[in-house]
Amino acid sequence: FSVNAALKPDSIVIDDNKTTKPTGIVHAITVKMDFTTRSESLEQLLEQYENQAGIVLAKLNNGFRKIYGSNLEPLYMVYEIKDGTKPSLEGVTSIEIKGETANRPVFYTV
């Protein structure tokens, strides 16, 4: 089924924190974004894919495209409904996709 959802402007954040562990270098990847859309159909779609293995294909501000995660080291998505703290504040559906990979995110070209 199809779901229309509005992305909150400037809410996408991609972190790729590289750390050294005894097993080698590990990239801790976190992708976060907020949707202003609040609907039953959006929640049902997110429930369907929550905690499922996947990758993120991102187009960065500089025009580059990168793939985060892989079939061997996938990322996992969770979501949270955040209600506004006041009636005048808008609530959001917050999505976080994260995981650890041994390889850095790779550039992707079409």
Backbone bond lengths (Angstrom), bond angles and torsions (degrees), N, CA, C in turn:
res aa  C-N    CA-C-N  psi(-1)  N-CA   C-N-CA  omega(-1)  CA-C   N-CA-C  phi
1 F - - - 1.447 - - 1.521 109.62 -
2 S 1.281 116.23 167.47 1.458 122.04 -174.61 1.532 109.91 -111.06
3 V 1.325 115.18 139.74 1.464 120.96 179.24 1.519 108.66 -131.56
4 N 1.321 116.20 129.23 1.462 120.60 173.73 1.513 107.95 -94.74
5 A 1.337 115.90 130.74 1.460 120.28 -179.58 1.523 108.92 -141.89
6 A 1.332 116.12 138.23 1.462 121.75 -179.64 1.526 109.64 -98.65
7 L 1.318 115.54 124.36 1.459 122.05 178.30 1.525 109.42 -78.74
8 K 1.322 117.16 132.85 1.465 120.67 176.89 1.534 108.01 -67.59
9 P 1.323 117.90 127.28 1.476 120.37 -178.24 1.524 112.17 -54.35
10 D 1.308 115.86 138.96 1.470 123.83 176.71 1.523 113.81 58.51
11 S 1.325 117.90 28.26 1.470 119.21 -178.62 1.524 113.18 -99.22
12 I 1.332 118.21 -7.92 1.467 119.91 -177.88 1.521 109.65 -80.05
13 V 1.323 116.09 126.71 1.472 122.86 177.58 1.522 107.44 -130.73
14 I 1.339 115.79 129.67 1.466 121.09 176.74 1.519 107.77 -121.34
15 D 1.326 116.67 119.65 1.467 122.67 177.09 1.519 109.04 -114.52
16 D 1.328 115.38 132.49 1.461 122.13 174.47 1.524 106.38 -128.41
17 N 1.310 115.47 90.11 1.460 120.86 -177.61 1.517 109.99 -93.95
18 K 1.313 115.34 118.40 1.464 121.35 -177.91 1.530 108.55 -93.82
19 T 1.319 116.59 128.08 1.463 121.75 177.23 1.526 109.14 -131.92
20 T 1.324 115.39 158.80 1.456 121.06 177.37 1.520 108.88 -104.52
21 K 1.325 115.47 128.09 1.459 122.06 177.83 1.526 107.57 -123.75
22 P 1.325 118.54 168.11 1.470 120.50 179.16 1.534 112.92 -55.16
23 T 1.338 116.53 -27.93 1.455 120.13 -179.69 1.534 112.67 -84.96
24 G 1.334 117.04 -6.57 1.458 121.24 -179.60 1.522 111.51 128.05
25 I 1.325 115.36 -164.14 1.461 120.34 -179.97 1.527 109.23 -79.51
26 V 1.328 115.58 135.37 1.458 122.14 179.57 1.520 108.78 -124.35
27 H 1.315 116.14 134.03 1.462 122.18 175.80 1.526 108.04 -101.31
28 A 1.325 116.39 112.95 1.463 121.73 175.27 1.522 106.90 -89.89
29 I 1.302 117.09 111.10 1.462 122.67 -173.81 1.519 109.65 -106.62
30 T 1.334 115.33 132.01 1.459 121.62 175.60 1.521 108.65 -136.03
31 V 1.310 116.09 127.19 1.462 122.71 175.39 1.522 106.84 -120.16
32 K 1.339 116.32 124.78 1.469 120.88 -179.40 1.518 109.52 -125.99
33 M 1.336 115.41 147.31 1.464 121.08 174.77 1.518 108.87 -158.85
34 D 1.319 115.20 156.55 1.456 121.57 179.00 1.519 110.05 -121.71
35 F 1.322 115.65 138.79 1.457 122.24 174.01 1.517 108.62 -111.81
36 T 1.330 116.31 134.53 1.460 119.99 178.17 1.522 110.69 -80.07
37 T 1.308 116.20 -14.95 1.460 121.04 179.16 1.526 110.09 -70.54
38 R 1.310 115.77 132.42 1.461 122.02 174.48 1.518 106.32 -126.44
39 S 1.326 116.98 109.96 1.461 119.26 179.84 1.527 109.95 -151.30
40 E 1.305 114.66 157.61 1.458 120.52 177.86 1.524 110.42 -64.31
41 S 1.333 116.80 -39.80 1.466 119.84 -178.35 1.534 111.35 -66.08
42 L 1.330 118.24 -36.66 1.469 120.95 176.82 1.521 110.18 -65.99
43 E 1.323 117.24 -44.32 1.468 120.26 179.21 1.532 111.04 -62.99
44 Q 1.315 117.77 -39.39 1.460 120.56 178.64 1.524 111.13 -64.51
45 L 1.333 116.75 -40.68 1.460 120.56 177.97 1.527 110.92 -64.34
46 L 1.327 116.71 -44.49 1.459 120.27 -179.75 1.527 111.36 -66.01
47 E 1.325 117.20 -38.46 1.464 120.44 176.66 1.523 111.04 -60.30
48 Q 1.315 116.16 -37.27 1.463 121.61 -179.07 1.530 111.24 -63.02
49 Y 1.336 117.76 -35.66 1.464 121.27 -175.97 1.523 113.76 -104.58
50 E 1.321 117.93 -2.08 1.468 120.30 -179.31 1.519 110.68 -61.30
51 N 1.324 115.23 132.53 1.465 123.87 177.54 1.530 113.12 62.98
52 Q 1.333 117.00 24.11 1.455 121.72 174.73 1.525 108.90 -97.67
53 A 1.317 117.08 145.95 1.462 121.78 179.76 1.523 110.27 -67.77
54 G 1.349 115.80 139.26 1.456 119.52 178.96 1.522 111.97 -166.29
55 I 1.319 115.67 -175.78 1.460 122.92 176.19 1.522 108.36 -128.77
56 V 1.328 116.28 167.58 1.455 121.40 174.58 1.520 107.49 -122.22
57 L 1.313 116.10 128.11 1.457 122.23 172.28 1.523 105.64 -106.59
58 A 1.340 116.65 113.32 1.459 121.14 -173.79 1.520 111.46 -118.04
59 K 1.323 115.81 140.57 1.456 121.62 171.61 1.518 106.20 -103.73
60 L 1.327 116.22 116.31 1.459 121.96 -175.11 1.528 111.02 -81.88
61 N 1.330 116.66 167.55 1.463 122.13 -179.05 1.524 112.74 -58.22
62 N 1.323 117.60 -28.97 1.462 120.87 -178.91 1.527 112.46 -85.03
63 G 1.328 117.27 3.54 1.458 121.46 178.48 1.519 114.32 93.56
64 F 1.325 118.13 -14.55 1.460 121.11 177.32 1.523 109.96 -67.56
65 R 1.320 115.18 152.52 1.465 121.24 173.45 1.515 107.69 -117.64
66 K 1.325 115.92 138.68 1.465 121.14 178.90 1.522 109.72 -133.58
67 I 1.340 113.98 150.33 1.464 121.19 173.80 1.521 107.61 -105.40
68 Y 1.319 116.00 126.43 1.462 122.93 177.82 1.522 107.86 -109.72
69 G 1.342 116.37 125.01 1.453 121.52 -176.90 1.517 110.56 89.94
70 S 1.328 115.57 172.13 1.470 121.57 178.53 1.518 108.08 -155.51
71 N 1.327 116.23 175.98 1.462 118.10 178.41 1.529 111.62 -68.05
72 L 1.338 117.94 -26.42 1.476 121.11 177.29 1.521 112.36 -84.10
73 E 1.342 116.61 -29.72 1.470 121.95 -179.70 1.530 108.79 -132.59
74 P 1.328 115.99 75.05 1.466 120.00 -174.44 1.531 112.58 -76.31
75 L 1.306 113.87 166.59 1.461 123.02 173.15 1.528 107.44 -103.49
76 Y 1.326 116.11 159.15 1.461 120.89 -177.53 1.523 109.68 -128.65
77 M 1.344 116.15 140.68 1.455 122.36 -176.09 1.526 111.01 -105.26
78 V 1.323 114.54 138.17 1.462 122.19 169.16 1.531 106.87 -131.33
79 Y 1.307 116.24 156.84 1.457 119.43 177.49 1.514 110.15 -135.32
80 E 1.331 114.42 161.22 1.459 120.92 -179.40 1.521 108.65 -145.40
81 I 1.317 115.72 136.91 1.458 120.89 175.21 1.523 107.11 -91.18
82 K 1.335 115.73 121.49 1.460 120.46 -179.36 1.522 108.24 -115.02
83 D 1.319 115.16 109.64 1.460 119.97 177.93 1.517 109.52 -77.52
84 G 1.320 116.64 149.96 1.457 120.58 175.99 1.521 110.18 -64.87
85 T 1.324 117.23 147.11 1.464 120.81 -178.92 1.520 112.46 -80.29
86 K 1.338 116.67 -13.99 1.465 122.36 176.99 1.521 107.56 -135.77
87 P 1.322 117.83 156.03 1.475 119.48 178.50 1.526 112.98 -57.63
88 S 1.324 117.44 -28.68 1.462 120.49 -178.24 1.534 112.31 -80.59
89 L 1.333 117.20 -14.27 1.466 120.49 -179.25 1.517 110.51 -92.55
90 E 1.310 114.44 140.66 1.452 121.64 -178.11 1.525 110.59 -84.75
91 G 1.308 117.69 133.64 1.452 120.79 174.01 1.518 110.14 -80.80
92 V 1.326 116.79 163.34 1.461 121.38 -179.68 1.522 110.42 -136.86
93 T 1.306 114.53 160.67 1.454 122.38 168.28 1.519 105.38 -103.66
94 S 1.327 116.45 112.78 1.455 122.11 -174.71 1.522 109.74 -99.36
95 I 1.336 115.49 130.99 1.465 121.43 -178.85 1.518 109.07 -117.60
96 E 1.323 115.76 136.20 1.466 121.51 176.32 1.526 108.04 -130.46
97 I 1.335 115.49 127.98 1.461 122.07 177.86 1.514 106.45 -119.98
98 K 1.346 117.78 123.16 1.459 117.99 -175.45 1.519 112.04 -150.06
99 G 1.326 113.54 164.79 1.455 121.29 177.74 1.517 109.82 172.81
100 E 1.315 115.95 178.02 1.467 121.75 178.47 1.522 108.90 -119.79
101 T 1.334 115.17 139.12 1.461 120.42 178.43 1.525 109.43 -132.31
102 A 1.311 116.29 150.99 1.464 120.70 177.11 1.526 110.43 -81.90
103 N 1.327 116.43 -23.90 1.456 120.87 -178.77 1.523 110.42 -105.75
104 R 1.323 115.73 148.66 1.457 119.86 178.78 1.529 109.86 -70.49
105 P 1.331 117.08 157.91 1.456 118.82 174.23 1.522 110.28 -58.97
106 V 1.319 116.88 142.53 1.463 120.45 -175.16 1.526 110.47 -106.86
107 F 1.331 115.32 151.31 1.449 120.72 176.86 1.520 108.52 -73.36
108 Y 1.311 115.04 147.87 1.456 121.89 -177.02 1.518 107.87 -129.21
109 T 1.311 116.96 129.14 1.459 121.41 175.89 1.517 109.24 -127.02
110 V 1.301 115.31 149.32 1.472 120.59 -178.08 1.512 108.64 -95.39
